[in-house]
Each structure stands twice: as C-alpha cells, then as structure tokens.
Amino acid sequence: MLSEGAAPARAAAGSEVEAAELSAEQRYVDRVYRRLDALRLTAAESEKAGYGIAKVGNHGAYVERDAMVYHAARRRLALDAEYEGLVFGRLDMGPGARPPDGGPASAPVEPAVPGGEVRYIGRLGLRDERYEPLVVDWRAPAAAPFYRATAADAMDVVRRRTIRSQGERVVGVEDDLLDPDAAPEDLPVIGEGALLASLGRATGHGMRDIVATIQKEQDDAIRSPAAGVTIVRGGPGTGKTAVALHRAAYLLYNDRNRFESGGVLVVGPSEVFVDYVARVLPSLGEEAVTLRALGKLVPGISADRYDPPALAAAKGSVRMARLLARAARDEAPDAPDRFRIIYKGELLTLDRKALADLRRTVLQNGARRNAVRAKAAGWVLDALWKQTDGLIPKAIRPPREETAQDIAERPEFRAFMAKWWPVLRPVDVLGWLRDPQRLRRYAEGIYSNNQIDVLTKAFRRFDPENLTVADVALVDELDELLGRPKVKAAPRKDPFHVMDGVHEVSTHADRMAAARRVATERPADYREYAHIVVDESQDVTPMQWRMIGRRGEFASWTVVGDPAQAAWGDAAEATRAMTEAVGTRRKEFALTTNYRNAAEIFEVAAAVIRRAEPGIALPRAVRKAGVDPRHVVTADPRTATVEAVERILGEVDGTVGVIASTARRDEVAGWLPAEERLQVVSGLEAKGMEYDGVIVVEPGAIAAEGRSGVATLYVALSRATQRLTTVGKDLSWLP
C-alpha cells in the first residue's frame, strides 16, 4: 500500500538497486515498443494491400477492399492512440497464481518470485511473435489484481509495481509489497513501499502487528461499499491519499460499467498534489478518471494564488453565496436608466422604476439571468404595448404580437436590450465588487464592518485574469446564479458517414462501440460524476464544497482529511456545507498509525498542535530515524537557510522542501539556486506533500498567519520523513 504524500522514490537497498530496476524495466519497455512498431508496420502494409485488391475490378473485390482497409486502419489507429504510457504496471505473482479467464498472462521474463510469474499491465494488450503475452490489457481479468489486491487480500500478488514513463522512457517505479512472507529476501522494493517492506520484515512480533494494523485499517476503507459517503480520517503518514486512490481504482474495476461510464473525479488541494496523484494512479482507460485541483475545477480557469487568511475566510464563507445572489440580481453598472421609442407617432417610455420592477419580476422565483434573457425582452415589449392603450385609438391599435415584432426588430430596441440585459459572465459580476458602494450594499447585514473593509480593500485590485483559488468557487457560484443562454445543440454526426449515400463498412460491434463513445462524451463542465474523491478535505471551504457538490448530484463519495491540519477555521460551517454537498449516508474510518514520518520529527509537530488543541487525537509514529531535528536560531535567516539546504541535499537522496510563510515564500525562493530536487512552497502549498528533508523558515511567522496558522505550522513540520531543520530568530513557537 502506498502512503500519502508526494515523497520521492526510495529504494530498499539504495540508489544502485533503484537504478538497476529502472534499467531492467526500460529493457522490457523497449521490447514492447519494438513489437508495437512491428505491429503498426504490419497494419499499414495490410491497409496498403487492401487497396490493391480493388484492381481485380469486380464488386466482390471492392467489398473485400473496404473491409480489409477499414479494419487495418482501425487497428493502426488503436496502436497509435495507446502509444504514450503504454506499460504502466507490473505484477509479480506467487507460485499459487492460476491462469485467469482468457488464458495465460505470464510475460516471457524470468519471475522475480521463484515458481511465480510476471504480468505487465498496460493500456493495450500485446503478444510477441510466438503469441506469448507481452502486455495485459488493463480491462482483462488477469489485470484485476493490479487494482483490487491489498495487503489483506493479496490475490496471489507478492509485489505490485507502478511504472512511470515519459514517452518511451521509464522515469520511475513505485512498489507495494503485498505478501512479505512469500517474497525472496533479495526482492527489491522501490519507493514508499520499501518502508512497509522493512517494517514487515523487522524482527519481533510487535512491528509485524503494527503493519497488520495499518493494512487492515486501509483495506477496510478501500473495500467499503460504494454507496453513500466514505469518510477517512487520519494524521500525517497514515496513508489517507493512498486509501483514496486505491479505492478509486478498486471501484472502477469492481463496477466498471457504472464508474467508467459516469466517471470518477479526484479533487486535490493544489496542482503540485494533483500531478503527484496522476503519477500514482495510472491510466484506467479513456475518460475514466478526471484529476482537478481546486483552482482548476471550473473549465477555462487556472488559479494557484492564495488569499491572506482574513480575506480567504471571508471569501470561503457560505455568506458569500448570499452576497453574490444579491449581485447577480442587480442592474449592470452601465445599464440605461430609461428606454424611449417612437411608435405610431407616440412616445413610449420606461423609466428607472419601471425597469427595476420589470427586472425583479423576471428574476422572481430564482430565475437565472442569462437563461431568461428572451423572457426579459418579452416583458419589456409587453410593458410598451400596454402604454399604447389610450395613446393609440383602438381602431388602429395593432395587436400585441404585431407591436412586439415591430419594436423588437428596431435597432434601438436591440441596442437597449444589449445594455440593459447583457449576457453576463461570472467574472463580469465579480468585477462589479470593485465598486466599494456596490460591495457594501451587497454585503450589508451579511458581513461585519471589519470583514466588509477586508473585502472592499481586496476587490479594489480585482483582476479577472489573475484569480485566486478562493475566487474559483465564487465564479462557479455566479455561473449557477446567472445560468447560460439557451443554445441549439449541434446534431450528432454518424462516425461511419463518409459522404452522402456512402458509409464505411462496419460490424455490429463497431456500431455498439461508437454508441458507447457517444454516451460517455462529456462536456467541459461535466456535472454527473459517478464517484468523487476529495483529498485534504479539512481545508475545503463551504463555498468550495458548494462548487464540488454541483458536480456530484448522483455521485458516491470518498472524503479524506485530517482535522488537525485544518486551515479553515469554522469547522461547524464546513461540516454543514459538506453534508449539503455529499449527503448524510456515511461510513467513517480512522487511520491511527503514522508509518511515514520519523518519530523524532513527528514529536515536534505533535507538540506544536497539542499546545493549541490539547485534546486532539493524533496518530502514533512507529519509525525512528535516529536523527533529531535541528533548530537554528539566527539573526541572518537567509544565510542559515542556504546552509541548511546544502546540508540536507547532501544527506538525503530524494527531494528537499523549503517551507515558508505565504508572505515570504517568493522572497525565500529567491535566496536559493535552481535545483531539481529542491522545492520552495508555502505552508498551504505543502498540504499533501512529503519530502525526505524539510527546512521550515521562520516557523513563528507561519504560526502567526491567521486563525489557522498553528495548524499550518503543524503541516509544515510533519512533511519531513528523514531530516527536519527549522531556521528562525527565536524558538518561541516551540513548546
């Protein structure tokens, strides 16, 4: 089982072992791609030969040509489409493994487990020249253990390996040791799985009992029923993210029709975190899994900036929904305050009050502004027609339909409607908040004066091209309030249509496959996911819960988080918003063992959070690194940080994280040289991440960042797995 966080790969016996394993996998992947190239060439030659059949000149030859060319081209396109990341998994099966339905699946390589077999899993099934399986299609029964096996039910899998590639180059492997008792002593275990392997092989029953506890806790959550909401709570290093990802894979494979057709959405706190998830959760088939950071959940928007704590608290509160509802119903800033038109020699006029009354009438009962634009025009025309009563003699007064058509076609009416009832984008309305008077009018009775001042100061600088992560939920809320203009749907095209009266030769299976593809085509703003995974849920604001909930009206849910890390201060408000989004039918699981952080490191993080929350439940760290954290007190944090980074880069093989306050993140990044293994992040950006070594710069400044500053510092201190150094002017933050 993988543990949570974006820790770098670590080999059980050092980087030499890892390099050897990467080289071995590269040789096999090279073999697969050579075979793929040969099959592509064969398909191209068959396609070319098919065209030659037509030279015979009779109708039978034409039919045979069409069939041969079509199927050869279809095969070639399939081989091309699955080229990238073709091989993404490997199963080392034990001696008890049996051939699955559909025949042998063992790859033609020496098994790593004596008497066992090796299965390579990929996006497409391939066989070699002797018809031995090179790659098992991920949908085949033989691939099921890659998604369904756990330490509690290994399904004859000894080692499961995820293979990461860029093009044809293998760039990383990650292992899970599912059956330590069946594994040879010299079986390499690469990456985070190496930790569980070493724990499981430790002498004495105590450590083995701990490993069994970890595995059972995780397995129970992974295999819980799909319906309703599965909530997983756990501290750093307990494997929350691993559980969430394995659960997504398990559900997809266990009920493929439901979850592949409906889709699975995985929502993470940041783009860095989502990139990590994309590597850990390999491709599960076209359109099966959608990965989104909170700042990219709305199509067309990409936000990675964070607001200061006070502003984030105001934007994230559900009260903002009430403020935005007022804005969405208000008149546009440049809307005309009257409308005048000459009709049949008479002046018809609608003044400000009449227009305001019409706007309120049209928008009553929750009508969406953009969706009822035609209705608004109709109400205006009705009001104008009513004015003709008494102005135009009944004998010559046209009926309502004629009057409406005449006025609606006039350029001055169309120009008026374009300004009075324009099609509004959500960012347009959000931009109205730049006007302090408007914002105060919308916020009156909803926010306190201090919070209104915070919002007013921030929105003066509002830039629709530079949104913050919190703004994305506001844009989505306004999109819901405003609605969208009705547009005619484009007719669907027959995928087998060539020209009028001419269709490609196709089988019933081809037609059914095309129909399934049409059925699973999703709009950019898809809102009917079958399952949604929300990671780091303790930081999801009420407004963000509303945004996520709109995409899961029919979904089941997996929600994972750690209350001790919460950056959102009002837990009760967030819980109400979450319940409204996901429902009340829930199952809860607690992960209690921290097997990723060294005990010496977690002791510091635990002391910090316990001082603020004495009764909080924390996991138990079971691993000792033998190295205590270093606390550097200095008047020159820049020099001390540079020295600490150089030291830790020399002590660990993996990545090193430098964590600073949000206000100083960019400044600290400027102190340090570009280094592939080095990453500078704020405390909020560190959520979900883990590093071999961590330097926390000015911990006291992080703790002072808003109401949740201590929780953010707890996060920063619990990211390190091997080395932790703090750099600051004093140790007042340390209990």
N, C-alpha and C positions, 0 to 999 in steps of 0.2 A: 504494500500500500504506500503510495506517495504521501509525504507530509505536505502541509500547506506552505505557501510562500514561494518566492522566486529565488531560491538558493541555487548556486551554481552546482554543476555536477561534481561529485567527489567519488573517486574510485576507492574500492575496498583496500587496495594494496598500492595506491599511489598513482601518479600521472602516467607512469610507464605502462601499467596494466590498462588504464583507460585508452592510451594511445594504441596499444595492441588490439584492443577490442574494436576501436573505431576503424582501424586498418582492416581487420577481418570482415567487418560489416561492409566496408567500402568495396572489398573484393567481390562480395556476393552481390551487392547492388550493381556493380559494373557488369557482372554476368547477366543479371536480369535485364539491364538496358541493352546489352548486346543482343539478347534474344528478342527483346521488343523491337529493335531496329530491323532484325531479320524478318519478323512477322509483318512489320509495316511495309517492307520491301515486297514480300510475298503478296500482300493485299493490293499494293499498287500494280504489280505485274498481273494479278488476276483481273483487276479493273481494266488494264490495257488490253488483255487477251479477250475480255468480254466484248469490247468494241470491234475486235477483229472478226468475231462470229458473224456480224451483220453482213460481211462480204459475200456470204452464201446467197443472200438476196431474197429468201422466202420469208413468209410471215412467221413461221416457227423459229427461224433464226433471230428475227427481231425480238420476239418474246424472250428467247433464251438470253439474248444480249442484255435486254433490260434487267432481267432478274439477276444475272451474274454481275453486271456493273453495279447495280444498286446494293447488293449485299456486300460486294468487295469494298465499295466506297464507305458503306456503313461501318464495316469492320475497321477500316483505316481511320475513320473519324473517331471511333471509340478509342483506338490505341493512342491517337494524338491527344484526345481530351484528358486522358488519365496519366499523361506523361509526368507532370510535376508531382513530386512526392509520392511516387508510385508505391514504394515499400515503406510502411511506417510502423510495422510491428513484428515481433518475433516471440514465439512460444517455445520454451524448452520443456518438453513433456517428459514425465517419468516413465518407467518401464510398464506401468499399468495402463497406459493410454491405449485406446482402441480406435481403429479407423472409424471416422464419423460416417453418417449417411452421405452417400455420394462417392464413397471410395477413399483410397489412401490420400493423405495430405502431407506426408513427410517430405521435406525438402532433401535433395540429394547432397547432404553435407554430413560430416561426422557429428553425431549428437554430443552435446556438452554433458548430458547425463547418461552414464552407461546404461545400455538397454532401452533408452528412450528414443525420442525423435524430435526433430526441429520443424516447426511450421512458421513460414514467413507470411505475414498478413499485409495485404495491400488493397489498393483501390480497384484492382482488376486481377482476375485470375489468369495466370500464365503457366504453361508447361514447356519443358525443354524438348529437344529433338527426339528424345526417347519417350516422350509423353509422361515424364515424371513431373510432379507439381513443383514449380519454382516459387510461385506466389499464390496464396489462397485468397480468393475474393472475400472482402470483409463481411459480405452478406451470407457466405456459405456456413453450414453448420460447423465445419471444422474451425471456423474463426470465433465461434461463440465464446470460448474461454477467455479470449483477449478482452472481452467486455464484461463477462459475468463472473469470472473467477475472483475469489477473495481469499485471504489467508484462512478464514474459517471454512471455506469450501473451495479448495484449490482446483477442483475439476481436473486432477492429474497434472496440473501445471506446476513445475518447480520454479522456473524463473520466467517472468514476463518482461519483455523489453520493448520500450518505445524508441523508435529510430527517427531522428530529426534530420531532414535534408534540405539543402538549397540547390534546386535543380537536380543534378545527378550526384552531388557531393554530400556525403554524410558528415554532418557537423556536430552531432551529439547523440548519445544514447542515455536512457534512463531505465533503471531496473527495479522490479519488485521481486523479492524473494518470497514466494508464497508457501513453499514447503521446505523449510531449512533441514528437516530430518532426511529428506531424500536428496539433498544437494551434496555433491562431492566437496571435500574440504577446499579444493583449489578452484571451485567455480567462481569466476569473477562476478561481482555485483557492483554495478557502476551507479553513481549518483546517490540520491537521497535514500534509495533502498538499501544502500550499504550500511546505513545506521541500524535499521531494523535487523539486518542480517547479523551484524556484530552483537547486538543485544540478544538476539535469539540464540546465538552460539555461545554466549557467555556461560561461564561455569556457575553452578548453583541453580537451585530451582526458583529463587526469588526473582531474578531478572527474567527468566522464561515466563513466570507467571505474569509479570508486568506486560511483556509482549503479548501474551494471550489476551490480557485485558484490553489492551489497545486494539487488537484485531477484532475482538468481539464487539466493542463499542462502535467501531467504524462499520463493521459488517451489518449490525442491526439497523443502523441508519441507512446504509446503502440499499438494503433489500426491503425497506418498509413499503407498505402498499402505496401505489401511485396516487390514489385518490386523495383529495384534500391538500393539506399543507404539512410538510415535514420540516420541523424546525430543529436545527443542530446548533447547540451552544458549546463553546469551548474556548480556552485561552490560547495564547501563542504556542505553536508547535504541536497542537493536539490533532492536527490533520483535518481541520474543517474543510478547507478547499479541496483536499484530496477526496473526501467523502462526497462533496458536491459534484465533482467531475466524474468520479466513478459511478455515482448514482445516475447522472445524465446518460452515461454510456450504457449502464445496466437497463434503464428504462427503454432506451432506443432499441436495444437488441431484444429485450423481453417482449415488447409490444410494438414491433416495427411499424405496422400499418398506422397505428394511432399517432405515434410520436414523430415518425418521419414525415407523414403527410401534413400533420399540424405544425410540426417544427418545435424546436427547443431553443429558448432564448437564455443565454447566460449573461448576467449583468454584473460587472465588476466596478470597483471604485475609480480606477484610472486606466489610461491607455497602456501604461507600462505593465500593469497587472494583467490586462486582457491579452497582451502579447505573450505573456508567460502561459496563460491558460491555453492559448492557441497551440503552443508547443506541447503541452502536457496532454491535451485532449486531441488526439489525431483525427483526421478527417473521417467522418462517419457516413459519408455519402452526400451527394449533391443536395444542398439546401436543408440538410438535417439540423445543423447547429448554427445559430447566429450568436456571435460574441459582440457585446457592446459595453463600452464604458459609459458611466452616467452622463458624461459630457458629449457623447455621440449617439444617444438613444433616439434623438429626433433627426430624421433624414435631412441632409444638407447643412447640418450644424456640427462643428467640431470645436469643443471648448476644453481647455485644460488649465485655465487660471482659477484660482480660489479667491473668494472674497475674505476680507478681515472677519474675525469671529462675530462681532456685533452685527455687521451687515449680513453675513451668512445666516445668522439666527433670525433676522427679520425677513429675509427672502424665503427662508425654508419653512417658515410657519404656515399652517393652514389658513391663517388670517389673510395671507397674501391672495388666496383664491377669492375672498370677498372683495378685496381691493380691486383685483383685476376684473371681476364681474362688473363693478361699477364703471371701470374704464371702458370695457367692451360695449357698454350701452350708451356711452356719452357721444355727443356730436364730435365730429372730426375737427381739429384745430382751425382749418381753413374752410370749413363748411359755410355756404352762404346763409345769411340770416333771413332772407326772404326770396320769394320767387314771383316774378311778374311776367305776364304774357298777354298779348292781344289776341282775342278770339272772337270772330264775327263782329269785329268793331268794338268789342267791350274789353276792358282791362280786368283780368283775373289776377288776384294777389293772394299769396300765402305769407303771413308774417312769421316772426320768430316763434311766437307762442303756438301758432297753428302747426308749424313744422315740428316743434318739440312734442306736441300732443300726438302728431302722426307717428313720430319715431317711437314714442312709448307704446302706442297702440300696436304697431307692427312687432315690437320686441317683447310683447307680453307673453306669458306662459313659457318662457325660456327659449323663444325663437332665436336661431343663430343668424347673426347679422349678414354674413356673406351668402348664406343659403336662402335668405328671404328677400334678396335684392329686387327680384321681379315683383314680389308682393308689395314692397315699399313703393315701387313705381305705380302699381295699381291703386294704392291708397291715395297717392298724390293726385292721380288722374280723377279718382272719384271725388276728391275734395274740390277740384277745379270744376268738374261737371255740375256739382251741387250749387256752385256760385252762379252758374248760368241761369238757374231758376230765378226768375224775376228780372234778370238783366236782358234775356233774350225772349221775345214773345213765344208763347207755346206753339204757335202755328209754324214758326220757322226754326224752333229749337231742335237740333239733331238729337237722336237717341244717344245714350251713354256710350255705346260701342263705337259709334261714328266719331263722337267727340274725342274719346280716348285715343283712337287710332290717328286722328288728325294731329292732336297735340304731341303724341308720343313720337311721331315721325319728324318733328321740328328740331333743327339743330340746337336751338336754345334750351329745349327741354332735355335733350341728351347731355348737353354740357352741364346743366344744372344737376342732373342725377349723378353724373360722374364726380362732382364735387361734394354733393350733399350725402350721397350714399355710395362712397367708393368701395371697391373691393380692397379689403384691408388685410395686410399681412400681420401676423402676430408681432413681429419686431417693430412694425409701424406703431401699434398701440403701446408697446413697451416704451417706445421713444417719446410718447406723449408725457411720460413721467419726468422728462427733463424740465417741464414747466412746474416750478415749485407750487404755484397756486392750484394747478390741477391735482398734483400729487397729494397735497394737503386735503383737498376736497374729497378725493377718493379714500384717503386714509382716516379721515375724521371718524371717531367713535370705534375704530378698529385697532389702531396702534396708539401707544403713548406718545406724548410730545417728544420725548428723547428719541424714540425709535423713528418717528417721522423725520426728525432732524438728521438721523443717520441715513435714512433712505433718500432724503432730499439732497444731501451733500453728495451721495454716491451717484444718483441718477443725473445730476448736472453734467457728469462726464460720460454718460451712457454712449457706447459706440456699438451699433448693431453688427459691425464687422469684427468685434473683439469681445465676445460674450464670455462670461464666467460659467463655471459648471452649474452654479445655482440658477443662472439665467435660463438654462436649457429647460428646466421644469416650468418656468414661467412662460416661456414661448409655447410649450406644449399645452399649458392650461389655456392660454389665449386662443390657440388653434381649436381647442374644444369649444370655447365660448363663441368664437366667431363663425365656425363652420367653414364650409368651402362652397364656392359656386357650383351649381349643377352643370355637369358636362356630359355630353353624349359619349357613351362607351364605344370605342372603335371595334368594329366587327372582327371576330377571331378568324385567322386565316387557316385554311387546311394545309398542314405541313407537307402533304404529299402532292399539292397542286403545283403543276409546272406552268401551264398556260391554259387558256380556255379550251375545255374538251380534252386536256391531256393530264394524266395523273401518273405518278411513279408507281411501279409495281410494288405491292406491299402485302404482307401477310396479316392475318387477324392479330397475331402477337404484336406486330409493328403498330397497328392501329390502337390497340389497347395501351401500349407503352406511351404513344403520343398523347392519348387521352389522360393518362396519369400525369404526364408532364404538365399539361394544361391545368389539371386540377390542383397541382402543387405550386403553380406560378404565384408569386406573392408580390403585392405592391411594395413600394419602398417603405411605406409606413404601415407595415403589417401589424394587425392587432388581434389575431386569433391563434396565438401560440397554444400548443397542447401542454407544454410544461415550461415553467420559468424558474431559473436558478438565480437567486440574489445572494451575492457574496458580500462580506463586510456589511451586513445588514444594519449593524448598530449605528452606522453613520448615515444611513439613508434618511433624509428629511421628510417630513409629512408631504411637502409638495412633490418630492421625488417619488414617494410611494403612490401618489395620485397618478403621476406620469407612467410609472411601471404598471400599475393596475389596469390602465386603459388597454394595455397590450395583452392582458391575460384574463379576459372576461370568462373564457371557457377553459382556463388552464388549471392544472395541478401545479404545486409549488414546492421548491426546496429552498429554505431560507437559512443561511448560516451566519453566525456572528458571535461577538464576544462583548457583553455589556460593559466589561471593564475598560474596553478600548473606545467607548462611545464618544464621538466628537459632538453629537447632537445632545444638547443639554436637557431638553424636556422629554424624558422617556415616556411619560404617560401620553403626551400628544402624538409621539411617533408610533406608539403601540396602537392607538386608536386609528391612525391613518393606515397602518399596516393591516389591521383587522378589516378595515373597509376595503382594502385592495385585494386581500387574499382569502378572506372568509374566516370562519370560526372552527371549521372541521380540521383539527390539527393533531399531530403526533410530535412529541418533543423528545430529543435525545441529548444527553450531556456527555462530552468528551472530557475526561478528567486527568489525562496523563500527558505531560509535555515531554516528548521524547526528542525534540529537535534542538531546543536551547540548552546550552551547558548550564548546570545547576548554579555555578558560581555567578553566571551572568544574570540568570532569571531571579536570583536572590535580590539583586539590586533593583530590578524592575518591580518586583513584588513589594519591596519595602516602600517604594515611592507611591504606588497606587493604594497600598493599605493605609498609609498615613491620611489619604484623602477619603478613602472608603474602608473603614476598619472591618466591616462585616462582609466584604465582598468575597465570593468563592473564587479561588484561583487553582489552576492545575498544578500537579506535582511534577517537577523536573526530575528525571531519573538518570541523566547522563552527566558525568563530571569531565571537564576538560583538563583539570589540573593547572589551570592558569587563571589567576584572579584578574578582574577588571582593573584598569589603570585610570586614575583620576588626576588629571593635570591641572593644577591651579597656576594661572599665569596672567600677567598684565598685557601679554602680547599673544592673543589667541590665533592670529594669522600664522606666525612662525611656528607655534606649537601644533597647529592643525597640520601644516605641511609636513612637519617632522613625524607626527603620528601616522599620517597616511603612508609616508615612505616606509616606516617601520612595519606596519601591518601588511602592506603589499609584499614585503619580504618574508613575512611569517606564514601567510596563507596562500594557497594556490588559486582559490576562487575569487569571487568578486568582493569588493570593499565598498561599503556605503558610507557616505558622509551626510549626516542629518543635521539640519539647521532649522531655525525658526522660519516661518513663511516670509517674514520681513527681510531676513538676511540671506535667504537661500541663494539668490543671484550673486550677492557680494562674495559669499563663501566659494561659490563655483569659480569666481574669477581669481581666487587665490591659487587654484590647483591646475596642473597641466592636464591636457587631454590624455586619457589613459583608458584603454579598452575595458579593463577590469574595474574601473572606478566609476561610481555614480553618485551625484550630489542631488539630494532630494529634501523637500520639506518634511515635517512630521506627518502632515496629511498625506503627502505622496508616498510615504513609507508604508502606508496601510497595505497589508497583504504581502509585503516583500520581506525577504530574508537574505542575509549576506553572511559570508564566512567571517568577515571582520567589519566592525562599525566604529566610526568616530562620531560622537554626538557633540556638536559645537554649541556652547553656552546653554546647557540644559535648563538653567534658570529662566532664560528668555523664552524657551519653548513652554515651560510650565506657566508662564505669565500670559500666554496668548489666549485670552478669553476664559469663559467658564470651564471649557473642556481642556484647558492647557495641560493639566496634570495627566489626564488620560492620554493626550498626545505624546507627552514625555514617556509614559509607560510603553506606548507603542515603539517609540524610538529606541528605548533601552532594551526591548525584547526582540529586536531584529537580528542580533548577532548570534551566530552559532558557535564560533570558536574564540574570537577576540573582541573585547569591548574596551574602548578608550573614551573618556569624556574630557573635554577641554573647556575651561571656563575661568571666570575671575574669582569665583569662590565656590564653596560646597554647601551653600545654604539650601539648595534643592534636595540634598541627600539626607534622609532621616538618620 
